Amino acid sequence: MKDRPHVAPFDPERLRAEFPALGIEVHGKPLVYLDNAATTQKPRAVLDRIVRYYEQENANVHRGVHALSQIATEAYEGARARIASFLGASGPDEIVFTRGTTESINLVAHGFARSVLGPGDEIVITHLEHHSNIVPWQLAAEATGAVVRVVPIDEDGTVDFDAYLDLLGSRTRIVSVSHVSNSLGTVNPVERFVRAAHEHGIPVLVDGAQAVAHAPVDVRALDVDYYCLSGHKMFGPTGIGALYGKAEALDRLPPWQGGGDMIASVSFAGTTYAAPPLRFEAGTPHIEGAVGLAAAIDFLGAVDRDAAAAHEAELVRYAHERLASIPGIRFIGTSPHKTAVVSFLVGSLHPYDVGTLVDRFGVAVRTGHHCTEPVMARYGIPGTVRASFALYNTKADVDALVEAVDRARRLLS
Ligand code: PMP
């Protein structure tokens, strides 16, 4: 990373201390937070940045000549530049601010529905997608007569790459695939997906919601056409995210919401639109969210990301090893390429019951289908218990999880 500040030796204990929420108690027990795939906690630097914005920089962006408006505009546009360099984009104009991954995917799907897709055209997704990378494409298909084609997954949660190759064809208009599965932890080989699609001239969208907090991402090295992220899953605020698009990939999308800031000129005879990214940012944006997200990127920039990734991989390995000693445990998602997520069931116990009891012992995990109902249907299960890790988790958190799950098992059996 070019504008990288001093990178301290990786120390999860020191990092933990930067997150006020990790110090709280729930049900009279110290919080063990293992729901990071749903949302991460926020470091002090992000919280302070948001307060400073409101105390010293708050004004509307883009439209003002007064000093404060210029400061706010610089903060907002500076955040866009920070995201661009974080992702390795060619420049800030390739970054559209959105509410998050869901809105980013909807923006592209809507654009494709209005400008590219027609009857019989095909959209290729995989079986392990989050609902937010399924439903927008179903809506686009419904509106245009296009068809959603789904690449199957193997028993361990790996996407069947040969089946993917077979699905690519002259009717395929876009491939939309997640970088990392939120319910299985599978890491998809995005470069291979992209290379194969590009051989047919097919653009690729990657849902990076679960990837960016766990490993550096370089959109140009991956050669993706679109990449989507959510600020709140990478230590930033909720309600802010981004869509990266190659310049020509954004250019091909028509406007999707009308209003202030997205226009070149408005008249009753006809309106012309701003160039990307502003074309896709109608109305007053989430300025506070953008500056908070930039602070989260700065926080990550001061972390040794390779060491953090190795630490998280060790937590996942350790969690599998220790949980395996619990009678009746069944892991869902055992791909050799996985990160940060451990999904499991205990005997015939319902995941909600296990999760509810585990919470009483202070351990926050998520239970249910994790917005991936087709994955649950694939395994014939109602849902899973999911522990998901971030760089501030420790082996002590895993120990607390294992003890809580085993106590829950004994109480429920
Ligand atoms: N994709 C994946 C893989 C996710 O895990 C999530 C969030 N659980 C989303 C998309 C949607 O993200 P958001 O709710 O922040 O828009």
Residues whose N, C-alpha, C, O or C-beta is under 5 A from the ligand:
A	BS01	PMP	A37 G100 T101 T102 E103 H130 S132 S178 V180 N182 D207 A209 Q210 S230
